[in-house]
Amino acid sequence: MSRKQIVILGAGTGGTMTANRLRRRFDPDEAEIHVVDRDDRHVYQPGLLFVPFGLADVEEIVRPRRRQLRGGVVFHQNEVEEVRIERDEVLLDDGTVLPYDVLVVATGVRLQADETEGLTGAGWNERVFTFYDPEGAEALRGALERFDGGRLVVNLVDMPIKCPVAPLEFAFLADWHLRERGIRNRTELVYATPLDGAFTKPIASEHLAGLLTEKEIELVTEFNAGEVDGIGGTLTSYDGRELDFDLLVTVPLHGGAPYVERSPGLGDALGFVPTDKQTLQTPVKPNVFALGDATDLPISKAGSVTHFEAEILTENIARYLAGEELDAGYDGHANCFIETGFHKALLIDFNYDTEPLPGHFPTVFGLPLLRESRLNHLGKLAFQWVYWHALLPGREIPGLGPTMPTAGKKRIPVSPERRTR
Ligand SMILES: Cc1cc2nc3c(=O)[nH]c(=O)nc-3n(C[C@H](O)[C@H](O)[C@H](O)COP(=O)(O)OP(=O)(O)OC[C@H]3O[C@@H](n4cnc5c(N)ncnc54)[C@H](O)[C@@H]3O)c2cc1C
């Protein structure tokens, strides 16, 4: 095989794992691997949840991107300007043109707070915050320290968002934090979501709604946020319902990276890249693959998903270059720890066809599923170490792979009507 040129756009979770896996797979004389990212700050994003509560510092969850890449991977610190699909090349913001034999799109999502009227107007980062980026998470920490009771509203503007359970986790941790400080009895906590329940999947949704009730957090459903008045403290939905707040914690609208829209044929109307559910190849062109939050796949935008996808993607790039049939081996496997406060967490595990079920993971002797436990909380904390030292370097982790294990799961029959919710 002549020396191939592989270009990976994005050096976050998916881009870094893919680059390191490919570097292990191919000798330097077989493939040259280029990775592009606009900055040199790799954020461990699950850690952002803990920053507002003083349970993590931003410096602890950020590392240089270059240092996460194996020797022999070429890092370009640049903004991607455009992908020229017909010419198999990428244009960077300094005019560099990177030709490729294989392209991997791993540029995640962009937060579009400006898309909601008033959200980033007066009151932004004073009374209205997001913890979805390091600056916002840190600013919210100051606001929570100053908060002395009132109405705290947590709202996700619309789906899809990355880590769909993160706003719920924020509400649970806020309840714990306020109780610890002795001001919970003078705080109303509200969770407002555009969904018709606490979560997207019926069984997990019921469990999570039960937890919200237990923790006296009001659940407001089918709330499509249309406008924010950060001075008056009002969040208004498109159908005219109003929620007053003293502190608003928002998860803004998500879209794909802007260059996707500027590259004809690459993305859909939201800037996400159409991607084959099982092979991770895109219909854009056979040499274009995508993974992680940047795809349009019908599964959570999560680091776990990105990790499982990276395994199949790496295999399929090797097969594509060898002219072999691709492996249709990704079944939509996703899992997620959900912090519930008081040193406990739930774990959910699911795929395209099976919603989160009770039982144990990965076998009958494993971690409890859909049940709060200290073990799950410890699992969530330990995950940061696993992320830096095993996932990003592209090491195999026994028991964690692209197909969902069924051994420990209890089957609950779900009516077709509930399945479609
Ligand atoms: C608060 C929070 C909590 C979370 N908790 C969890 C959790 O508990 N479990 C879990 O599994 N997942 C969690 N996630 C989600 C997880 O972090 C993401 O799903 C994962 O990082 C996706 O990886 P990715 O490679 O697709 O995108 P990212 O890791 O976001 O990487 C995308 C990269 O592309 C770069 N980029 C974008 N556009 C351009 C451009 N034009 N030019 C150059 N570079 C560009 C960006 O700088 C970025 O580095 C959480 C996310 C958040 C925000």
Ligand as a Chemical Component Dictionary entry (heavy atoms), coordinates in Angstrom:
data_LIG
# 
_chem_comp.id                   LIG 
_chem_comp.type                 NON-POLYMER 
_chem_comp.pdbx_formal_charge   0 
_chem_comp.three_letter_code    LIG 
# 
loop_
_chem_comp_atom.comp_id 
_chem_comp_atom.atom_id 
_chem_comp_atom.alt_atom_id 
_chem_comp_atom.type_symbol 
_chem_comp_atom.charge 
_chem_comp_atom.model_Cartn_x 
_chem_comp_atom.model_Cartn_y 
_chem_comp_atom.model_Cartn_z 
_chem_comp_atom.pdbx_ordinal 
LIG C1  C1  C 0 -21.389 19.317 30.721 1  
LIG C2  C2  C 0 -21.135 18.067 29.931 2  
LIG C3  C3  C 0 -21.139 16.843 30.560 3  
LIG C4  C4  C 0 -20.912 15.679 29.832 4  
LIG N1  N1  N 0 -20.922 14.473 30.492 5  
LIG C5  C5  C 0 -20.730 13.336 29.803 6  
LIG C6  C6  C 0 -20.741 12.080 30.478 7  
LIG O1  O1  O 0 -20.880 12.004 31.698 8  
LIG N2  N2  N 0 -20.567 10.963 29.729 9  
LIG C7  C7  C 0 -20.399 11.005 28.378 10 
LIG O2  O2  O 0 -20.242 9.955  27.753 11 
LIG N3  N3  N 0 -20.382 12.188 27.707 12 
LIG C8  C8  C 0 -20.542 13.348 28.389 13 
LIG N4  N4  N 0 -20.512 14.547 27.732 14 
LIG C9  C9  C 0 -20.466 14.571 26.248 15 
LIG C10 C10 C 0 -19.082 14.366 25.679 16 
LIG O3  O3  O 0 -18.152 15.253 26.263 17 
LIG C11 C11 C 0 -19.138 14.578 24.172 18 
LIG O4  O4  O 0 -20.187 13.807 23.646 19 
LIG C12 C12 C 0 -17.853 14.163 23.495 20 
LIG O5  O5  O 0 -16.803 14.993 23.917 21 
LIG C13 C13 C 0 -18.001 14.210 21.970 22 
LIG O6  O6  O 0 -16.766 14.071 21.340 23 
LIG P1  P1  P 0 -16.513 14.741 19.919 24 
LIG O7  O7  O 0 -15.130 14.362 19.533 25 
LIG O8  O8  O 0 -17.620 14.436 19.003 26 
LIG O9  O9  O 0 -16.595 16.314 20.196 27 
LIG P2  P2  P 0 -15.613 17.228 21.094 28 
LIG O10 O10 O 0 -14.915 16.395 22.122 29 
LIG O11 O11 O 0 -16.449 18.345 21.551 30 
LIG O12 O12 O 0 -14.520 17.716 20.040 31 
LIG C14 C14 C 0 -14.814 18.525 18.934 32 
LIG C15 C15 C 0 -13.563 19.327 18.614 33 
LIG O13 O13 O 0 -13.687 19.966 17.341 34 
LIG C16 C16 C 0 -13.060 21.223 17.402 35 
LIG N5  N5  N 0 -13.626 22.069 16.342 36 
LIG C17 C17 C 0 -14.931 22.335 16.095 37 
LIG N6  N6  N 0 -15.049 23.107 14.996 38 
LIG C18 C18 C 0 -13.805 23.343 14.543 39 
LIG C19 C19 C 0 -13.279 24.066 13.453 40 
LIG N7  N7  N 0 -14.052 24.711 12.584 41 
LIG N8  N8  N 0 -11.930 24.095 13.284 42 
LIG C20 C20 C 0 -11.110 23.442 14.143 43 
LIG N9  N9  N 0 -11.566 22.717 15.194 44 
LIG C21 C21 C 0 -12.882 22.679 15.382 45 
LIG C22 C22 C 0 -13.375 21.720 18.806 46 
LIG O14 O14 O 0 -12.445 22.700 19.221 47 
LIG C23 C23 C 0 -13.297 20.435 19.628 48 
LIG O15 O15 O 0 -12.033 20.245 20.191 49 
LIG C24 C24 C 0 -20.683 15.744 28.431 50 
LIG C25 C25 C 0 -20.660 16.990 27.802 51 
LIG C26 C26 C 0 -20.878 18.151 28.531 52 
LIG C27 C27 C 0 -20.843 19.488 27.845 53 
# 
loop_
_chem_comp_bond.comp_id 
_chem_comp_bond.atom_id_1 
_chem_comp_bond.atom_id_2 
_chem_comp_bond.value_order 
_chem_comp_bond.pdbx_ordinal 
LIG C1  C2  SING 1  
LIG C2  C3  SING 2  
LIG C2  C26 DOUB 3  
LIG C3  C4  DOUB 4  
LIG C4  N1  SING 5  
LIG C4  C24 SING 6  
LIG N1  C5  DOUB 7  
LIG C5  C6  SING 8  
LIG C5  C8  SING 9  
LIG C6  O1  DOUB 10 
LIG C6  N2  SING 11 
LIG N2  C7  SING 12 
LIG C7  O2  DOUB 13 
LIG C7  N3  SING 14 
LIG N3  C8  DOUB 15 
LIG C8  N4  SING 16 
LIG N4  C9  SING 17 
LIG N4  C24 SING 18 
LIG C9  C10 SING 19 
LIG C10 O3  SING 20 
LIG C10 C11 SING 21 
LIG C11 O4  SING 22 
LIG C11 C12 SING 23 
LIG C12 O5  SING 24 
LIG C12 C13 SING 25 
LIG C13 O6  SING 26 
LIG O6  P1  SING 27 
LIG P1  O7  DOUB 28 
LIG P1  O8  SING 29 
LIG P1  O9  SING 30 
LIG O9  P2  SING 31 
LIG P2  O10 DOUB 32 
LIG P2  O11 SING 33 
LIG P2  O12 SING 34 
LIG O12 C14 SING 35 
LIG C14 C15 SING 36 
LIG C15 O13 SING 37 
LIG C15 C23 SING 38 
LIG O13 C16 SING 39 
LIG C16 N5  SING 40 
LIG C16 C22 SING 41 
LIG N5  C17 SING 42 
LIG N5  C21 SING 43 
LIG C17 N6  DOUB 44 
LIG N6  C18 SING 45 
LIG C18 C19 SING 46 
LIG C18 C21 DOUB 47 
LIG C19 N7  SING 48 
LIG C19 N8  DOUB 49 
LIG N8  C20 SING 50 
LIG C20 N9  DOUB 51 
LIG N9  C21 SING 52 
LIG C22 O14 SING 53 
LIG C22 C23 SING 54 
LIG C23 O15 SING 55 
LIG C24 C25 DOUB 56 
LIG C25 C26 SING 57 
LIG C26 C27 SING 58 
# 
